[in-house]
């Protein structure tokens, strides 16, 4: 059984191109060593239609039976990454191939690297496939909705073991260069099958990689070679366009640099991008304006639930000059009538979520105005999903959500299944502790439908979840999409 599974895994590596035929024996021997096996027989087995998930599952079961690993998801994830690393080229080989393909075109290089990241199981295709995805049409365009099911659930054994383990600060975080090839721990994912492409941003070493939890096509992460905190400033805009010049078929954006509106890891300077067009990028400009001294840059207000200024120019420098001017103005801007405060008690509140892209022969930069002020009524943030929406989305609104893609918690999958049953059978939603938080919401939308059946109930729930996400984005907008909000937006533009 072991020989059969090893032969299949090696053949998988050869079929995908990550393992050369000339390394068949070498790779086989590496795998034998992981299983403390001294012998090998070249057994006959079916090498057609190889399914990586099934091959790895068989090998992991054998490792558990032999006492090499504990049979729990945490230990299995650490070991299957070790297995996949035996198939992988060294980092320098991948880097060389990438840049050779880049000479053909940037797309050729990223196509190669994205496929490699999936074939290596760094991006676990079979887990990503479990994510629920759909779209909903709104007055702002078609929003993308996902329920994230690709991250493995917390393993109780791993949690207990990690609690007893000696703490480690290496790597400093999951975005550090030191993750490449790292064997991992129960409290830090294995990255032995991970390969990073070094790039140069602002004359400094940076890394380019894909997210292991791809939320959209070619979801990439671009990160500083040094573990330094994120900061939105002129340098950030310059970094964005350094990358866009390298990979003009990608967009690149940054989470804001303050808590609540900051989204992901603020301790490590990084951006997220990819080869995908979000609803925000498709949204039209509803009103153009000109800033004195920056007449060569086209500027306008975007029709979007959050407050977005879009800048366009054939040259990057004037675009960055105006972006810096707008950022500096926003950092210090207070409008009490609009409940926008630059700071309270010395704590700053205003920042920007920027997104850069190339559109034809124009460089484009979307500047999303953010504010993280809190009140007694809204302790998690005034410009954050309000409490009535927390049954669907309570987490921070980061870059990906800003652009129009909801990343909703895994709990919703089970809750939506329960709701379908309770709605169809007329049972009292408030009687079930797991879904009682959805009761008011269901009471609100049910009267809008004359007929709810087994055939349409899932579609109805999906559309209603999408409408809630649209409200979430509206809550995050500092200027609401109405006459009063636009008047306040004009007041800010007037000070530029």
C-alpha positions in Angstrom: 0.0 0.0 0.0 2.8 2.4 0.9 4.8 1.7 -2.3 1.6 2.1 -4.4 0.9 5.5 -2.8 4.5 6.7 -3.1 4.6 5.7 -6.8 1.4 7.6 -7.4 2.6 10.8 -5.7 5.9 10.8 -7.6 3.9 10.3 -10.9 1.7 13.2 -9.9 4.8 15.4 -9.5 6.0 14.3 -13.0 2.6 14.7 -14.6 2.3 18.3 -13.3 5.9 19.2 -14.2 7.0 20.1 -10.7 9.2 16.9 -10.6 11.4 16.1 -13.6 11.4 12.5 -14.9 15.1 12.4 -14.2 14.4 12.8 -10.4 11.9 9.9 -10.1 14.2 7.6 -8.1 15.6 10.5 -6.0 12.1 11.7 -5.1 11.0 8.1 -4.3 13.9 7.8 -1.9 13.1 11.1 -0.2 9.5 9.8 0.4 10.7 6.4 1.7 12.9 8.2 4.2 9.9 10.2 5.6 8.2 6.8 6.3 11.3 5.3 7.9 11.2 2.7 5.1 14.4 1.0 3.9 12.9 -1.1 1.2 10.9 -0.4 -2.0 9.2 -2.4 -4.7 8.1 -1.0 -8.0 4.5 -2.3 -7.8 1.9 -2.3 -10.6 -0.8 0.3 -10.0 -3.2 2.5 -11.9 -1.5 5.8 -12.7 -4.4 7.2 -14.6 -6.7 10.0 -13.3 -4.5 10.7 -10.2 -6.2 12.7 -7.5 -3.8 14.5 -5.2 -6.2 14.7 -2.3 -6.8 10.9 -2.3 -3.1 10.1 -2.6 -2.1 12.4 0.3 -5.0 11.0 2.4 -3.7 7.5 1.9 -0.1 8.4 2.8 -1.3 10.4 5.8 -3.3 7.4 7.0 -0.2 5.2 6.7 1.9 7.7 8.6 -0.7 7.8 11.4 -0.9 4.0 11.5 2.9 3.8 11.8 3.0 6.3 14.6 4.9 8.8 12.6 2.2 11.5 13.1 -0.8 11.9 15.3 -4.0 11.4 13.3 -5.4 14.9 13.6 -5.8 17.7 11.1 -3.0 19.9 12.5 -0.4 17.1 12.3 -1.7 15.8 9.0 -1.3 19.3 7.5 2.3 19.6 8.7 3.2 16.2 7.3 1.5 16.4 3.9 3.4 19.7 3.3 6.6 17.8 4.0 5.5 15.1 1.5 4.8 17.7 -1.2 8.2 19.3 -0.6 9.9 16.2 -1.8 8.4 16.8 -5.3 9.4 20.5 -5.4 12.3 22.3 -7.2 14.6 24.4 -5.2 13.6 28.1 -4.8 16.4 29.3 -7.2 15.2 27.0 -9.9 11.6 28.3 -9.7 12.9 31.9 -9.6 15.0 31.3 -12.7 12.1 29.7 -14.6 9.8 32.6 -13.6 12.0 35.3 -14.9 12.7 33.4 -18.1 9.0 33.2 -18.7 8.7 36.9 -17.8 10.8 37.7 -20.8 8.0 36.2 -22.9 5.4 38.3 -21.0 4.4 39.0 -17.4 1.3 36.9 -17.9 3.3 33.9 -19.0 5.4 34.2 -15.8 2.4 34.5 -13.4 0.5 31.8 -15.2 3.4 29.4 -14.5 3.8 30.5 -10.9 0.0 30.3 -10.1 -0.2 26.8 -11.6 2.9 25.8 -9.6 1.4 27.2 -6.4 -1.7 25.0 -6.9 0.1 21.9 -8.2 2.4 22.0 -5.2 -0.6 22.0 -2.9 0.5 25.3 -1.3 -2.9 26.4 -2.6 -5.1 23.4 -1.6 -7.5 23.3 -4.6 -9.7 20.7 -2.9 -10.3 23.0 0.1 -10.8 26.1 -2.0 -13.5 24.2 -3.9 -15.5 23.9 -0.7 -16.0 27.7 -0.5 -19.5 28.9 -1.3 -19.6 31.6 -3.9 -22.4 33.6 -5.6 -23.2 37.1 -6.8 -25.9 39.6 -6.1 -26.9 42.6 -8.3 -27.2 45.9 -6.5 -27.5 49.6 -7.5 -23.7 49.7 -7.2 -23.1 46.7 -9.5 -22.7 43.0 -9.1 -21.1 42.1 -5.7 -19.3 38.9 -5.0 -20.3 36.8 -2.0 -18.2 34.0 -0.5 -18.5 31.9 2.6 -14.9 30.9 3.5 -14.7 27.2 4.1 -11.1 26.6 2.9 -9.3 27.3 6.2 -9.3 24.1 8.3 -11.2 24.2 11.5 -9.1 24.5 14.7 -7.9 21.2 15.8 -8.5 20.6 19.6 -5.4 18.4 19.9 -3.3 21.0 18.1 -4.6 23.8 20.3 -3.8 21.8 23.4 -0.3 20.9 22.2 0.4 24.5 21.1 -0.5 25.7 24.5 2.2 23.5 26.0 4.8 24.2 23.4 7.6 26.7 23.9 6.7 29.9 22.2 8.6 31.0 19.1 9.0 34.3 17.3 10.4 32.7 14.2 9.1 33.6 11.7 7.9 36.9 13.1 4.6 36.5 11.2 3.1 34.6 8.3 4.2 37.3 5.8 7.9 37.1 6.5 10.4 35.8 4.0 11.5 33.2 6.5 8.3 31.3 5.9 9.7 29.9 2.6 10.5 26.2 3.3 9.6 26.5 7.0 8.4 23.1 8.4 5.8 24.8 10.5 4.4 24.2 14.0 0.9 23.5 15.4 0.5 27.3 15.9 2.2 28.3 12.6 1.4 26.7 9.1 3.9 24.6 7.3 5.4 26.2 4.3 7.9 23.6 3.1 6.2 23.6 -0.3 6.1 27.4 -0.5 8.2 29.3 -3.0 8.6 33.1 -3.1 9.4 35.2 -6.1 11.8 38.0 -5.1 11.0 41.4 -6.7 12.4 44.9 -6.3 10.1 47.6 -5.0 11.5 51.1 -4.3 15.0 49.6 -4.7 14.3 47.3 -1.8 13.8 43.5 -1.7 10.2 42.4 -1.6 8.5 39.1 -2.1 5.7 38.1 -4.4 3.5 35.1 -3.7 -0.1 33.8 -3.9 -2.5 33.6 -1.0 -3.0 30.0 0.1 -6.7 30.9 0.6 -7.4 32.4 -2.9 -10.6 34.5 -2.6 -10.5 35.4 -6.3 -8.4 34.6 -9.4 -4.6 34.8 -8.8 -5.1 36.4 -5.4 -1.5 37.5 -4.7 0.4 39.0 -1.7 3.3 41.4 -2.2 5.3 41.9 1.0 8.3 43.8 2.3 11.4 41.8 2.8 11.7 43.4 6.2 9.2 42.9 9.1 8.1 46.6 9.3 4.6 47.9 9.9 2.2 49.1 7.3 1.9 52.8 6.6 -0.1 54.6 4.0 1.9 57.5 2.7 3.5 58.6 -0.6 5.9 55.7 -0.4 2.9 53.3 -0.3 1.5 54.8 -3.5 4.9 54.5 -5.2 5.2 50.9 -4.1 1.8 50.1 -5.6 2.8 51.5 -9.0 6.3 49.9 -8.9 4.4 46.6 -8.8 1.9 47.6 -11.5 4.7 48.5 -13.8 6.1 45.0 -13.3 2.7 43.3 -13.7 0.3 45.6 -15.5 -2.3 42.8 -15.8 -2.7 42.8 -12.0 -4.3 45.3 -9.7 -2.7 45.9 -6.3 -4.2 47.5 -3.2 -3.5 48.0 0.5 -5.4 47.7 3.6 -5.6 50.9 5.5 -3.0 51.4 8.3 -5.3 51.9 11.3 -7.1 49.4 13.5 -10.8 48.6 12.6 -10.4 49.8 9.1 -7.1 48.1 8.6 -8.2 44.6 7.9 -5.3 42.1 8.0 -1.8 42.0 9.5 -0.8 45.6 10.2 2.6 44.6 11.7 4.1 43.7 8.3 4.1 46.0 5.3 2.3 44.3 2.5 -0.3 44.6 -0.3 -2.8 42.3 -2.0 -3.6 42.0 -5.7 -4.5 39.7 -8.5 -5.9 39.1 -11.9 -9.5 39.9 -11.2 -11.9 42.8 -11.9 -14.1 43.7 -8.9 -17.4 45.5 -9.0 -15.6 48.6 -7.6 -13.3 48.7 -10.6 -16.3 48.6 -12.9 -18.2 51.3 -11.0 -18.6 54.6 -12.9 -17.5 58.1 -11.9 -20.7 60.0 -11.0 -19.0 63.4 -10.9 -15.6 64.7 -12.1 -13.7 67.5 -10.4 -10.3 69.2 -10.8 -7.8 70.0 -8.1 -5.9 73.2 -8.6 -2.3 72.6 -9.4 -3.0 69.0 -10.5 -5.0 69.7 -13.7 -3.3 67.0 -15.6 -4.9 64.3 -13.4 -8.5 63.3 -14.0 -10.4 63.0 -10.7 -13.9 62.0 -9.8 -16.3 60.5 -7.2 -17.1 56.9 -7.8 -20.6 55.5 -7.5 -19.8 53.1 -4.7 -21.2 52.5 -1.2 -17.9 53.5 0.4 -16.4 57.0 -0.3 -14.0 56.6 -3.2 -12.0 59.2 -5.3 -10.7 57.8 -8.6 -7.6 59.4 -10.1 -6.4 58.7 -13.7 -3.3 59.8 -15.5 -1.0 58.6 -18.3 2.0 59.3 -16.0 2.5 57.9 -12.5 4.2 60.8 -10.8 1.3 63.4 -11.1 -1.1 60.7 -10.0 1.0 60.0 -6.9 1.5 63.8 -6.3 -2.3 64.3 -6.1 -2.8 61.1 -4.1 -0.4 62.4 -1.5 -2.1 65.8 -1.4 -5.5 64.1 -0.9 -4.1 61.8 1.8 -2.5 64.7 3.7 -5.7 66.7 3.5 -7.8 63.7 4.7 -5.5 62.9 7.6 -6.1 66.3 9.1 -9.8 66.8 8.0 -12.6 67.3 10.5 -16.2 67.9 9.6 -18.3 67.8 12.8 -21.6 68.1 10.8 -20.7 64.9 8.9 -19.3 63.2 12.1 -15.8 63.0 10.7 -13.0 63.7 13.2 -9.4 63.6 12.3 -8.5 62.7 15.9 -9.9 62.5 19.4 -7.7 62.7 22.4 -4.6 62.4 20.2 -5.8 59.2 18.5 -5.8 59.6 14.7 -8.9 58.4 12.8 -8.6 59.2 9.1 -6.7 57.1 6.6 -7.1 55.7 3.1 -7.5 52.3 1.4 -5.7 52.7 -2.0 -6.1 50.4 -5.0 -3.9 50.8 -8.1 -4.4 49.4 -11.6 -3.5 50.0 -15.3 -6.5 50.6 -17.5 -5.5 50.8 -21.2 -2.8 53.4 -21.4 -3.9 55.1 -18.1 -2.7 54.5 -14.6 -5.6 54.5 -12.2 -5.7 54.9 -8.4 -8.8 54.5 -6.2 -8.6 56.3 -2.9 -11.2 55.0 -0.4 -11.6 57.4 2.5 -11.7 55.6 5.9 -12.3 56.6 9.5 -12.1 54.3 12.5 -13.8 56.5 15.2 -16.0 54.6 17.8 -18.8 55.7 20.0 -20.9 54.2 22.8 -23.6 53.4 20.2 -21.0 51.9 17.8 -18.2 50.5 20.0 -16.7 48.6 17.1 -16.7 51.6 14.8 -19.1 54.2 13.4 -18.0 53.3 9.9 -18.1 49.6 10.5 -20.9 47.1 10.1 -23.6 48.2 12.5 -24.9 45.8 15.2 -28.1 44.8 13.3 -25.9 43.4 10.5 -23.5 41.4 12.8 -25.5 38.2 12.4 -24.1 38.1 8.9 -20.9 40.2 9.0 -19.2 41.5 12.2 -15.5 41.4 11.1 -13.5 44.4 9.9 -14.0 45.7 6.3 -10.6 45.4 4.7 -9.3 45.8 1.2 -11.1 42.8 -0.3 -14.5 43.8 1.0 -13.9 47.4 0.1 -13.6 46.3 -3.6 -16.9 44.4 -3.4 -16.2 40.8 -2.3 -17.7 39.6 0.9 -15.6 37.1 2.8 -18.2 35.7 5.2 -17.5 33.4 8.2 -17.8 29.6 7.8 -20.5 29.5 10.5 -23.0 30.8 7.9 -23.0 27.6 5.9 -24.6 25.6 8.7 -26.8 28.5 9.8 -28.2 29.0 6.3 -28.9 25.2 6.0 -30.9 25.5 9.3 -32.7 28.6 8.1 -33.8 26.9 4.9 -35.4 24.1 7.0 -37.1 26.4 9.5 -38.4 28.7 6.8 -39.8 25.9 4.7 -41.4 24.1 7.7 -42.6 27.3 9.4 -40.7 26.5 12.6 -39.9 29.2 15.1 -36.4 30.5 14.3 -36.1 32.0 17.7 -36.4 28.6 19.3 -33.0 27.6 18.0 -30.1 29.2 19.7 -27.8 28.8 16.7 -30.0 30.9 14.4 -32.1 33.1 16.6 -29.9 36.0 15.7 -31.2 35.8 12.2 -34.9 35.9 13.2 -35.5 39.7 12.9 -33.8 39.7 9.5 -35.9 36.8 8.2 -39.1 38.5 9.5 -38.1 41.6 7.5 -37.5 40.0 4.1 -40.1 37.1 4.1 -43.1 39.3 3.3 -41.4 40.3 0.1 -41.8 36.8 -1.4 -45.2 35.4 -2.4 -43.8 31.9 -2.7 -40.9 30.3 -1.0 -40.2 26.7 -2.0 -37.6 24.0 -1.7 -36.4 25.0 -5.2 -36.0 28.7 -4.5 -35.2 29.1 -0.8 -31.5 28.9 -1.2 -31.4 31.5 -3.9 -33.6 33.8 -1.8 -31.3 33.4 1.2 -28.2 34.1 -1.0 -29.7 37.2 -2.4 -30.8 38.5 1.0 -27.3 37.8 2.4 -25.9 39.8 -0.5 -28.2 42.7 0.3 -26.9 42.7 3.9 -23.4 42.9 2.6 -24.3 45.9 0.5 -25.6 47.5 3.7 -22.4 46.6 5.4 -20.4 48.5 2.8 -22.8 51.5 3.1 -22.1 51.5 6.9 -18.4 51.6 6.1 -18.8 54.7 3.9 -17.9 57.9 5.6 -20.1 59.8 3.1 -23.4 58.1 2.5 -24.7 57.8 -1.1 -27.5 60.4 -0.7 -27.9 64.1 -1.2 -26.6 65.0 2.3 -23.6 62.6 2.0 -22.7 64.1 -1.4 -22.9 67.6 0.0 -20.4 66.6 2.8 -18.2 65.0 0.2 -18.1 68.2 -1.7 -17.0 70.1 1.4 -13.9 67.8 1.6 -13.2 68.2 -2.1 -13.5 72.0 -1.6 -10.5 72.0 0.7 -8.2 70.2 -1.7 
